[in-house]
Amino acid sequence: MRLIQRGKRPNPTEFGQKLHLSVVDGYTYLVQTSWSNFNEGCDLQAAVEDYFRKFGCYPSAVLADRIYQARRNKMFCTQLGIWLSGPTLGRRKASETDTKIRRQIYQDACERNAIEGRNGNAKRRFGLDRLFSKLDEAAKTEAALVILDMNTSLRLVRWLALFFRSLLSLFLYVGFSADPIYVIHDDTSL
């Protein structure tokens, strides 16, 4: 196991497995795992090709960290017609002051924050930060099971929301119909 120098303020050095995750339509996918110190920015092209292999088309946009804003990744995404979120490289141009581009970058940053919050939720709620396996295959299996648990709970929540929404609409349709239902009881048979 190697030390990973991250330079973050509370813990500048990290230990353990490093996961490369992608989120598509709320579901989390495990792209790569490694015990060594690697640069995630080099893996954007592989992640996009993995997306193409899974879904049969390229994504329309990639909302990524600042580390992915390398020139090579920008050219790759431009060739495929993929919007790579984030500021452009180099000095700001006059076209960047356009409100439409600034709004798009702001919207991408808001969606990106939701993805980062999902990573934090995976660590706190599902125990992604408490993987203690020493063997490579066991650690990958533990990470995959945590991600499976996250995706299963998301699927269950979406299914329950759909069920209760349909149940509520049925209740509102039957319970508050425009024509009241009258029941006439005939007592003449006594």
N, C-alpha and C positions, 0 to 999 in steps of 0.2 A: 504494500500500500504506500502510495506516494502522497506527500503533502501537496495541497493545491493552494497556491497563493492567490487569493481573490482580491485582497486590498480593501475589503469592506470594513467599516469602522468597528462594529462590536467584535467580530471574529475575522481577523485578516487571513488566517490560515484555516482551511477546511480539510477534513479527512473523509475517506470513503468513496463511495460510488457516485459518479456524476451522470445525471440523466439528461437526455435531450428529448423534450416532450413537444408535441404539437397538439393544438386544439382545433377541431373542426366541428362546427355546429354544436358546440358544447361538450362534445365527447373528446376525451384525451387519448392520444396515441403515443406510444413509446417508440421513438425513432432510433435512438442509440444509447447505449450504456458503456461506460468505461471507468476504469480505476485510475487511469493516468490523467495527467493535466493536459487537456486538449482545448483548442480554440473553437468555440461553437460557430464562429463566423465562416469557417471553412466548410461547414456541413449544410449550408443553405441549399446548394444545388442538389445534393443527395436527398434532402427532405422534400424538395419540390418534385423530384423524379419519383420518390416514394409515394407522394400524393397522386401523381399521374397513374402509377401502377395500381393503387387502391381504388381510385374513383373514375379512371378513364378519361380525365381531362385535367388541364392545369388549373390552378386556382386563379381567380381574378385578382386577388390581392393577397399580399403577405404582410402581416403585422408583426414586425420583428423588433428585437432589441437594437440598440445603437451599434452593437458589435457586428451586426450583419450588414451594415451600411458600407461595405467595402466596394471598391470600384468594380471588381470582378463580378460580385453579386448583382450590382446595379445593371451592368451590361447584360448579364444572363437573363435577368427579369425583363429588361427592355426588349430583348430579342424575342421573348415568348409572349410579350404583351401583358405582363404581370405588374400590377402596381405594388412597389416595395415602399412601405410607409416609412416616414422619417424625413429628416432634413437632408437636403442635397449636400454633396461634398464640396468643400472649398468655400470661397467667399460668396455671400448672398448676392443674388442677382436681382434686378428690378422686377423680374417676373415672379419672384417669390413673395413679393409684397401683395400680389393679387389676393383678394379676399377669398376667392374660391379655393385656391390652393391652401391657404392658411386654415380655412374651415375643414378641409379634408384631412389635413395633418392633425388638427385638434380632435376630430371625430375618431381618427385612427388611434390617437393616444388614449382617448376614453375607452375604446374597445380593448386596447392593449392592457389598460389597468384592470379590466375585468378578468383578463387571462392571468395576470400576475396574482390577482386575488384568488383565482382558482388554484394556483400553485400553492399559495399559503394555506388555503382550505385543505388541500391534499396533505399537507404536512401536519396541520393541527388536528383535523377531524379524522383523517384516515390513516394516520401514522406513517406517512412517507418519510418523516425525519427520524423514525425509530427502527431502521433496518439494521440489524446487527450481524448478518451472515458474513462469514469470512470467505467462503468459497464463491467464485465468480458466478457459477450457474445458480446457486442457491439465492444469491443476492438479486440476480436478474429475475428469478421466479418470484421472489418476494415483491419486487417492484411491480412486476406484471400483475400480480394478484391485487395489489393496492389500487392499481389503475383499473382493473376489472371491477373492483368494488365501487370505485368512483363512478364508472360508467353505468353500472347496474343500478346504483341509487339514483342517478340522473334519469335513467329510463323509467324507473318506478315512479319517481316524482312526476315526470311528464305524463305517464299513463294515468296516474291517480288524478292529476289536474284535468285531463281530458274526460275521465269518467265522471268526476264531480261536476264539471261544466255541463256535460250532456244530461246528467241527472237533474241539475238545477234548471236547465232549459226545459226539460220534460215537465218538471214540477210547475214551472211558471206557465207553461202552455196549457196544462190540464187544470191546474188550480185556479187560474184567473182567466178562464175563457170568456169570450164576449157574451155568449148565451148561457144563462144559468140553467142548471139541470134541476127539474122539479120531479119529485117522486110522489106519485099519487097512490095512496093506500085505499083499497076498496074493502070496507067492512061489511058488505051486504051478505057475504057468504056465511056468517055466523048464524 
